[in-house]
């Protein structure tokens, strides 16, 4: 269950990230779908704490560098991203597709880090985004490694919403694909969430917790070159394991 004030504060940050320009109070209130009085109280609090500033009188508000500074400090202390990030960048360069580190969290797939492809047409994602379990190659790769009881607990949260004609809309069809992933050592999502989009993933054990490395992009590039892509995925996972053990 969301805490309303916390959710509204995060929505405000995301609104600035999307707009990337100063916004007046009226526009902020409209973007948040909040009463002007509530938005004013939130903005004044963030200004007082040094997270927002008024660019000029009645010229709108914009975040200060404090949020960026704190984010950098937080990322520097992450137990895995400092280790994984260089390998993600190398993997992106090798496959020239968007690559991600993800895990299953609270009934969905959570992207912990993303390095986007440099090609004009590519899969776009951001760290912190969540994806449904039943359409995610990350979820399938991890589920294939979980004990049966833990797998059932995770699947209790699956919704099986249909997004395309290829979406797996039943528990039985998803489990069949998970069994296939366990057999071959990698998982896929071929047009199950978005037509003509394919994701490939391999599971990765970090400190006793299952994560997955994934690459995603247009199906003609990713699926048709899956053998080479999977070699790079496995090499990246092996390199991360060696980095951790070293």
C-alpha positions as CSV (number, residue, x, y, z in Angstrom):
1,X,0.0,0.0,0.0
2,X,1.4,3.4,-1.0
3,X,1.9,6.2,1.4
4,X,0.2,9.2,-0.3
5,X,2.7,11.9,0.6
6,X,5.7,9.7,-0.3
7,X,4.2,8.7,-3.6
8,X,3.4,12.4,-4.4
9,X,7.0,13.4,-3.6
10,X,8.4,10.7,-5.9
11,X,5.9,11.7,-8.6
12,X,7.2,15.2,-8.4
13,X,10.8,14.1,-8.9
14,X,9.7,12.0,-11.9
15,X,7.8,14.9,-13.3
16,X,10.9,17.0,-13.3
17,X,12.9,14.2,-14.9
18,X,10.4,14.0,-17.7
19,X,10.0,17.7,-18.3
20,X,13.6,18.7,-17.7
21,X,12.7,22.4,-17.3
22,X,11.5,24.7,-14.5
23,X,7.7,24.5,-13.8
24,X,5.4,26.9,-12.0
25,X,3.3,25.8,-9.1
26,X,0.1,25.6,-11.1
27,X,1.7,23.2,-13.6
28,X,3.2,21.1,-10.9
29,X,-0.2,20.8,-9.2
30,X,-1.8,19.8,-12.5
31,X,1.0,17.3,-13.3
32,X,0.6,15.7,-9.9
33,X,-3.2,15.8,-9.9
34,X,-3.0,17.5,-6.5
35,X,-4.7,20.4,-4.9
36,X,-2.8,23.7,-5.1
37,X,-2.5,23.9,-1.3
38,X,-1.0,20.4,-1.0
39,X,1.4,21.0,-3.9
40,X,2.5,24.4,-2.3
41,X,3.2,22.7,1.0
42,X,5.3,20.0,-0.7
43,X,7.2,22.5,-2.8
44,X,7.9,24.7,0.2
45,X,9.2,21.8,2.2
46,X,11.6,20.7,-0.6
47,X,12.8,24.3,-1.0
48,X,13.5,24.5,2.7
49,X,15.4,21.3,2.6
50,X,17.5,22.4,-0.4
51,X,16.0,20.1,-3.0
52,X,14.2,22.7,-5.1
53,X,14.8,26.3,-5.8
54,X,12.9,29.1,-7.6
55,X,14.8,30.0,-10.7
56,X,13.5,33.5,-10.5
57,X,10.4,35.2,-9.1
58,X,7.4,33.5,-10.6
59,X,9.8,31.8,-13.0
60,X,9.1,28.2,-11.8
61,X,10.9,25.7,-9.6
62,X,13.6,23.2,-10.5
63,X,15.6,20.6,-8.5
64,X,19.0,21.6,-7.1
65,X,22.1,19.4,-7.5
66,X,21.6,18.1,-4.0
67,X,19.5,15.2,-5.2
68,X,22.1,14.3,-7.8
69,X,24.8,14.4,-5.2
70,X,23.0,12.2,-2.7
71,X,22.1,9.8,-5.5
72,X,25.8,9.4,-6.4
73,X,26.7,8.8,-2.7
74,X,24.0,6.2,-2.5
75,X,25.0,4.4,-5.7
76,X,28.6,4.3,-4.5
77,X,27.6,2.2,-1.5
78,X,25.5,-0.3,-3.5
79,X,26.8,-3.8,-2.8
80,X,26.3,-5.0,-6.4
81,X,26.0,-2.2,-8.9
82,X,29.6,-1.0,-8.5
83,X,30.6,-4.5,-9.3
84,X,28.2,-5.1,-12.2
85,X,28.1,-1.7,-14.0
86,X,31.4,-2.1,-15.9
87,X,30.3,-5.6,-17.0
88,X,26.9,-4.2,-18.2
89,X,28.6,-1.5,-20.2
90,X,31.0,-4.1,-21.8
91,X,28.0,-6.4,-22.5
92,X,26.1,-3.5,-24.2
93,X,29.1,-2.7,-26.3
94,X,29.4,-6.4,-27.3
95,X,25.8,-7.0,-28.3
96,X,24.8,-3.3,-29.2
97,X,21.5,-3.8,-27.5
98,X,20.0,-2.5,-24.2
99,X,21.1,-4.6,-21.3
100,X,19.8,-4.8,-17.7
101,X,20.4,-6.3,-14.3
102,X,17.1,-7.4,-12.7
103,X,15.5,-9.3,-9.9
104,X,12.1,-10.4,-8.7
105,X,10.8,-8.0,-6.0
106,X,7.3,-7.8,-4.5
107,X,5.5,-9.7,-7.3
108,X,7.2,-8.0,-10.2
109,X,10.6,-7.8,-12.0
110,X,12.6,-4.8,-10.9
111,X,15.3,-3.3,-13.1
112,X,18.2,-2.4,-10.9
113,X,20.5,-1.0,-13.6
114,X,20.1,-0.4,-17.3
115,X,22.6,0.5,-20.0
116,X,20.8,1.4,-23.2
117,X,21.9,0.6,-26.7
118,X,23.4,3.3,-28.8
119,X,21.4,2.3,-31.9
120,X,18.7,4.7,-33.1
121,X,16.0,2.0,-32.7
122,X,16.5,0.3,-29.3
123,X,14.6,-0.9,-26.2
124,X,14.3,2.0,-23.7
125,X,14.2,1.3,-20.0
126,X,15.2,3.0,-16.8
127,X,16.6,1.7,-13.5
128,X,13.7,1.3,-11.0
129,X,11.1,0.3,-13.6
130,X,9.0,-2.8,-12.9
131,X,7.8,-5.4,-15.3
132,X,5.1,-8.1,-15.0
133,X,6.4,-11.6,-14.1
134,X,4.7,-13.5,-16.9
135,X,6.2,-11.5,-19.7
136,X,9.7,-11.1,-18.5
137,X,12.7,-13.2,-19.5
138,X,14.3,-12.0,-16.2
139,X,11.5,-13.6,-14.2
140,X,11.6,-16.8,-16.2
141,X,15.4,-17.2,-15.8
142,X,15.2,-16.7,-12.0
143,X,12.1,-18.8,-11.6
144,X,13.9,-21.7,-13.4
145,X,16.5,-21.6,-10.5
146,X,14.1,-21.4,-7.6
147,X,12.9,-24.4,-5.5
148,X,9.3,-25.5,-6.2
149,X,7.8,-24.0,-3.1
150,X,9.5,-20.6,-3.5
151,X,8.5,-20.6,-7.2
152,X,4.9,-21.1,-6.2
153,X,5.0,-18.3,-3.7
154,X,6.3,-15.9,-6.4
155,X,3.8,-17.0,-9.0
156,X,0.9,-16.3,-6.6
157,X,1.4,-12.6,-7.6
158,X,1.3,-13.2,-11.3
159,X,-1.7,-11.4,-13.1
160,X,-1.4,-13.0,-16.7
161,X,-2.6,-9.8,-18.4
162,X,-2.6,-10.2,-22.2
163,X,-0.4,-7.7,-24.0
164,X,0.1,-9.4,-27.4
165,X,-1.0,-12.6,-29.2
166,X,2.1,-14.3,-27.8
167,X,1.6,-13.4,-24.1
168,X,1.5,-16.4,-21.8
169,X,-1.9,-16.0,-20.1
170,X,-2.0,-19.1,-17.8
171,X,0.1,-20.4,-15.0
172,X,0.5,-23.7,-16.9
173,X,1.9,-22.0,-20.0
174,X,4.3,-19.9,-18.0
175,X,5.5,-22.9,-16.0
176,X,6.1,-24.8,-19.2
177,X,8.3,-21.9,-20.4
178,X,10.1,-21.8,-17.1
179,X,10.8,-25.6,-17.4
180,X,12.2,-25.0,-20.8
181,X,14.4,-22.2,-19.4
182,X,15.7,-24.6,-16.7
183,X,16.5,-27.2,-19.4
184,X,18.5,-24.9,-21.7
185,X,19.9,-22.5,-19.1
186,X,18.5,-19.3,-20.5
187,X,15.1,-17.7,-20.8
188,X,13.3,-15.6,-23.5
189,X,10.4,-13.3,-24.1
190,X,9.7,-13.2,-27.8
191,X,6.9,-10.7,-28.5
192,X,5.1,-11.5,-25.3
193,X,5.1,-8.0,-23.9
194,X,5.6,-5.9,-27.0
195,X,5.3,-7.1,-30.6
196,X,8.7,-7.4,-32.4
197,X,10.5,-7.0,-29.1
198,X,12.7,-9.9,-27.7
199,X,14.5,-10.3,-24.4
200,X,17.0,-13.0,-23.5
201,X,18.2,-13.6,-19.9
202,X,20.5,-15.8,-17.9
203,X,20.3,-16.1,-14.1
204,X,23.1,-14.9,-11.8
205,X,23.6,-15.9,-8.1
206,X,25.0,-12.9,-6.1
207,X,25.5,-13.6,-2.5
208,X,22.8,-16.3,-2.3
209,X,20.2,-14.2,-4.1
210,X,19.1,-14.8,-7.7
211,X,19.4,-11.9,-10.2
212,X,19.4,-12.1,-14.0
213,X,21.3,-10.4,-16.8
214,X,19.1,-9.5,-19.8
215,X,19.4,-8.0,-23.2
216,X,16.5,-6.7,-25.2
217,X,15.8,-5.2,-28.6
218,X,14.0,-5.7,-31.9
219,X,13.3,-9.4,-32.6
220,X,15.1,-9.5,-36.0
221,X,18.3,-8.4,-34.3
222,X,18.0,-10.2,-30.9
223,X,16.3,-13.5,-31.7
224,X,17.9,-14.1,-35.1
225,X,21.4,-13.6,-33.5
226,X,20.5,-15.4,-30.2
227,X,23.4,-17.9,-30.3
228,X,26.0,-15.1,-30.3
229,X,23.9,-12.9,-27.9
230,X,23.7,-15.8,-25.4
231,X,27.5,-16.3,-25.6
232,X,28.0,-12.7,-24.6
233,X,25.3,-12.9,-21.8
234,X,26.9,-16.0,-20.3
235,X,30.4,-14.5,-20.6
236,X,29.2,-11.4,-18.7
237,X,27.6,-13.5,-16.0
238,X,30.8,-15.6,-15.6
239,X,32.9,-12.4,-15.4
240,X,30.7,-10.9,-12.7
241,X,31.0,-14.2,-10.7
242,X,34.8,-14.1,-11.0
243,X,34.8,-10.4,-10.0
244,X,32.8,-11.2,-6.9
245,X,35.0,-14.2,-5.9
246,X,38.2,-12.2,-6.6
